[in-house]
Amino acid sequence: MISVWLRVIRVKFLLASVIAVCLGLVINWHQNSTVDHFDAFLTFAGVMALHASVDLLNDYWDYKRGIDTATKRTKMSGGTGVLPEGLLKPSSVYRAGIGFLILGSIIGFYFVLTDGIIIAAILGFAILSIYFYSTKIVDSGLAEFFVAVKGTTIVLGTFFIQSNQITPESILGGIVVGVLSSLVLFIASFPDHDADKSKGRKTLVITVGKKRATYVFWIFPLISYFVILTGIFLGVFPTFSLITILGTPLLIKAGIELKKNFDSVDELIPSMSNTLKFSRITGVLFVLSFLFDAVLIN
C-alpha cells in the first residue's frame, strides 16, 4: 500500500520542487552567508505537501473526467494508473490531495505570520492554483505557464523566508527552474493529446498542434539559457552557472527524437525521458554553481 501511495504522489517528479527550494536556499547563502535550518526544513515540508496535493488532485480529476482511461499510460505520461487499476478509491485520493493542501497551507500560514504579506500573496496563489489546476487552469491552456510561475514563486518564497528580501537573483533564478519544469510538462502532453482534446482540455500542444509543437519545444530551454546568460552578464549569477551547458546533449537528443516521433506514444518515451533528465540535471547544475561560488567567496 505504501508503494501505491508513493506511485500516485509521483515521488520522482517531486525533485522539481526540491531543486527550486534548494536554489532559493543557496542563493540566500551565496548572498548572505546564512541559512535558518528550521525555516528551511519547514519550507521543504510545506512545498512537498503542496506539490503532492496538485499531483493527487490531478490524478483524481483525470480519472473522473475519463482522461486516464482514454490514453495509453507510460512511465512519463497518462497518469499513474492507480485509479484505473482500482488500487485506490477515488475518494481516498481526493481526500489525500485536500489533506496535503491543508498541511501545506498550515505551514504556509506560519510563514505568513512570521514574514508577512509577500508570503501571504505567494500562498494565496498556490492554494487557488493547486485546487483549480486540473480543471480551470489546464482547460484554459495555462498549465505550462502555471508550472513556470509555480517554480518561480517557490524560489522567491524560499529566498524571502530566509532573507526578507526579493532580489534579481531570486527572480531570475526562479524563472530558470520554473521554465525547466514547464518543459517537462509540455513534452509529457504529446502522448495525451487525443485523450485531453476529447475531454475538453486545452494544452499548449493541442493549441498549436503536434507538429508545430515540436518547434515550440525549443523555446523553453532557450528562455532558461537566455536568463542564465543575462544573469551572468549582469553579474547577478556566478560565472560557474555556465556549467548548465553540460545538459545540452540530452536536450538536443530529446528534440531530434521528438521531431521524428511526435505522433507515436511508444517512440516518444526516450524523448520524454531525456527531456526530464535535461531539466533535472540542468537545475541541479544551476544550484551547484551558486554553491561552488559561495564556497570560494567564504
N, C-alpha and C positions, 0 to 999 in steps of 0.2 A: 504493500500500500504506500509506503514512503516513496518508493521509486516511481509510482504512478503520479503522486503529487509533485515530485520533482520534475517529472516529464511535463505535466500540464502547466507548471510555472515557467518552463523553458529556461532552466538554470543557465545553460550555456550562453543565452542571449543577455543575461544579467551583466555580463562582462562590459557591455557598452556603458552602463551606469557606473560600474566600478571604475572604469577609465576616467569618466567625467569627474567623479568625486576626487580621485587621485590627482587629476590635473588641477582642480581648484586648490587642493592642499599644497601641492608642490609649487604652484605659482605664489601662494602666500609665503611659503618657506623661502622661496627664491627672493621675494621682495622684503620680507620682514624677519626672516631667520627664526620664526617661532611656529609652533603647531600646538593648539589646545587639543590634547588627546581625547578628552571626554567628549568635547563637541564633535571631534572627528568621528568617533565611534557612533554617536547618535545620528550624525549626518548619514553615515553609511547605512545604519539601520532604517532610517526614515526613507531614504532613496530606494533601497532594496524593496521595502514594503510597497511603496508606490509603483515601482516597476513591476513587481509581481502582480499587483492589482490590475494593471492595464492588460497584462497578458492573460490573466484568468478571465476577466470580463470579455476580452476579445474572443477567447475560445468559446465562452458561453453564447455570446451573440452570434458568432459564425455558425454554431451548431443550430441555434434556434431559427436562424434565417435559412438554413439548409445549404449554406455555402460549403461547409466542410464535408457534406455528404455528396456534393456535386463536383468535387475536384479530386484529383489524384494527389495523395499525400506523399511528400518526400521529406527527407531529414531537414530541409531548408524551407519548406512551404506546405500549404494545405492544412495548417493547424497541427495540433498534437495528436489527434486521433483518439484521445482518451474518451470523449463523449460518444462519437460514432461507434466505438468498440464496446460501449457500455461499462467501462471500467469505473466510472464515477457517475453520480446523478447530476444532471444539470443544475438542480437547486443547490447542491453542495458546492459546486464550482462557483456559482454566483455568490453564495454566502461567503465563501473564502475570499473572493475578489473584493467584496464590500468590507470584509474584516480587515484585509490588508490595507485598504484605502483608509479605513478609520484609524488603524495603527499608525500609518504614515502621517495622517493628519494630526494625530495627537502629538507626535514627535515634532511635527512642523509648528504646532501652536506653542510648544515650549520655546522654540526659537523666535516666534513672533513676540513672545513676552520678553525675551532677553535681547532681541536685536531689532525689533520694531517693524515699521511699515513696509520696508523693502521686502523682507521675508514674507510678510502678510500677502503682498501682491504676488510673489512667486508661488506661494502655497495656494492661493485662490485660483490662479491659473492652472496649477497642477490638478487640484481636485475636480474642477469643472471639465477640463480637457480629458482627464482619465476616464471619468464617468461617461462622457459623450463621445469618446474616441471611436468606438466600434460602430456607432450609429451615425450621428450627425457629422462628425469630422471626416470620416472616411467617405461617407456618401456625398460630401461636398468636394471631394478631390483634394483635401488639405492634409492627408496623412503624412506625406513626406515633409511638408512644412512644419507640422506639429512636432515630428520627431526631431527635426533640426532645432526648433525652438526649445524643446524639452532638454536636449543635450546642452544647449547654451545656458539655460536657466539653472541646470544642476551645477555647472562650473561657477556661474555667477553667485548662486546661493551659497555654495560651499566656501568660496573665497570670502564672501561678505560676512558669513558667520565667524570666520577666523579673524578678519581684519576690520570689519565695519567700513569697508571701502568698496567702491566699484572702480576699476581701473581699465585702461585699454587692453592690458594683458588678459584680464579675466573675460572681457567681452569678446575679443578676437579669438582667444583660446577656446572659448565656449563654442563659437561658430565653427571652428575646425572640427572638433569632435562631434558636434551636432550634425553637421553635413555628412561626415563619415558614416554615422549611424543611419542617416536618411538614405544613403546609397544602398545599404543592406536591405532596407525595407523596399526600396524601389525595384531592385532586381528580383526579390522574392515574390513580387506581384505579377511577374511574367507568367509563370505556370498557372496562377489562379485567375488569369484574365477572363476566361469564358464564364467560370462559375461566378466571379464577382459581378460581371456585367449582367448576367441573367437574374441576379438577385438585387439589382439596383445600386450596386456600389459604383463609385466613380474614381478609380485610382488614376494616377498620372499616366500609367501605361495605357489604360483604357481611353483616356482623354486624347492622347497624341497618336495612339495606335502602336502596335508592337514594333513594326519596322522603324518608324521614326524614333521610338523609344530607345533603340539601340544606339542612336546618336546622342540622345539626351543623357544616357548613361555617363558619358564623359564629362558632363557639366559639373557633376558633384565633386569628383576629385580635383577638377580644375579650380573650383571655388576654394577647396581646402588648401591646395598648394599655393594659390594666389594669396590667400590670407596669411599663410605661413611666411611666404617671401616678403609680403608687405610688412609683417610684424618684425622680421629680421632687419629690413631696410630702415624701419622707423626706430629700431633699437629697443623695441618692447619684448621681442623674443630673442633668446640666445642664438648665436650663430650655430650652436650644436643642433638646432632644430632642423638643419639641413639633412640630418641622418634619416628623416622621414622619407627621403627619396629612395631608400633601400626597399621600400614596399612596391615600387613601380613595376617590377617584373610580374608580380602577381596581378596587378591591375591590368597591364597590357594583355596578359594571357586571358584574363576574365573577359575583357572587352572583345577580343578576337573570337573567343568561344561563343559569346553572346550573339555576335553578328552572324555566325554560321548557324546557330541552333536556337534562335529566339522562339521558334514555333514548336519545339519539341520538349516536352516536360522532362523526359529521362536524360536527354542530351544537355539540358540546361543545368543539371546538378553540378558538374565541375565548375561552370562559370559562377554559380551562386556560391559555391564553396570557396573559390579563390577570391571572390569579392569580399566575403566575410573575413577571410584571413588578411586580406589587404587592409580592410577597415580597422581590425583589431591591432594588427602589427604596427600600422602607422600611428594609431592612437597611443600605443604603449611607447613607441619610439619618441613621440612628441612629449610624453610625460617624462621619459628618461632624459631628454635634452635639458629640461629645466633642472632636473635632479643633478645631473653632471655639472652644470654651470653653477648651481648653488654650492656644491661641494668645493669647487675651485675657488669661489668667492669667499667661502667661510674658512 
